[in-house]
Amino acid sequence: MIYLIPSQDSFIVYYNADYIPLEFRKDVIEVEALPEGNGILKMDEEGQLYWYQPDLPAPIEPQPTLEEMQMQTLVNIEYLVVMSELSNL
């Protein structure tokens, strides 16, 4: 048996009734099993449980700082100087 406690627009899932806080035991919904999948557990108007997977925005690549760009420029210049010196040997 699986025990669900409504929490905002989702549920808190308990697999053991002994761990449910006393103040929430009146709100428990008992189900035999959860649907396959993962995400946010929700219930539709007909009482069927389903997993909602929100569309998350793509992660934003952090822009390099001014110091990082200056450091990369210096590294590139040093590399070019070394390559130039090696070609003069």
N, C-alpha and C positions, 0 to 999 in steps of 0.2 A: 504494500500500500504506500502511496506517495501523498504527502500532505502539502497543500498549497495555501498560502495566506496572501490575500490581495494586498498589493503595495503600489499605490498610485495607479499606473496603467499596466502593471505587470504583476508578477507573483514572487514571493519568497518560497523556495522549495525546501521541504524537510523530508528526510527519508525515515526518520524515527520520531514518533509522536512524543516521546519523552523529552525531546529537546525544544519543543514548542513552548515559548513563554506563556504563562497562565493567562495574561491579559489578551492574548490573540487566539486562544483555543475556541472561542465562540465563532470566529470567522473562518475556521478551517474548511477547506474543500478537499475531500478525499477522492483520489483517482487511482485506478489500477496501474496505469503506465502513462508516460509522457510520449508525445509524438516524436518521431525521429527528427533529428536536425539539431541546430544550435542557433543561438541568437537571444532575443528577448522573448520570453514566454508571455503570450497574450491569449485572450479568449474572445471569440467572435460573438455576435448577437445570439447565435443558436447554442452557445455553450460549448463549442468545440475549441480545444486548445490548439495553438499553432505557434511556430517560431517566427518571429519578425526579425528580418535582417535589414537594418537601415542602410541607406546608401551613404557611405562615409566619403567625404571629399578626399581627393588624393593628397598625400602629405606634401607640404610645401618644403622645397629644398631651401636650406638656409643660405642666404647670400654671404659671400665672403666679406669680411671686414676690410677696412682700408689697410690696416696693418698686415693682414694676410695677403692682400694683393701686392703690397709693396715688397713683402718678403719673397713672394713668388717671382716678382720682377727681378729682384736682386739675385736669386738663385739662377734664373735664366741667363742673366748677364754674366755671372761667374762661369756658368757652363759654356757660354759662347766664347769667353776669353780663354778658358782652358783649351777648348777645341781649336781656337785660332793659334794658340801657342804650340800646340801639338803638331799642327800642320806646318809650322815654320821649322820644325826640327829636321 
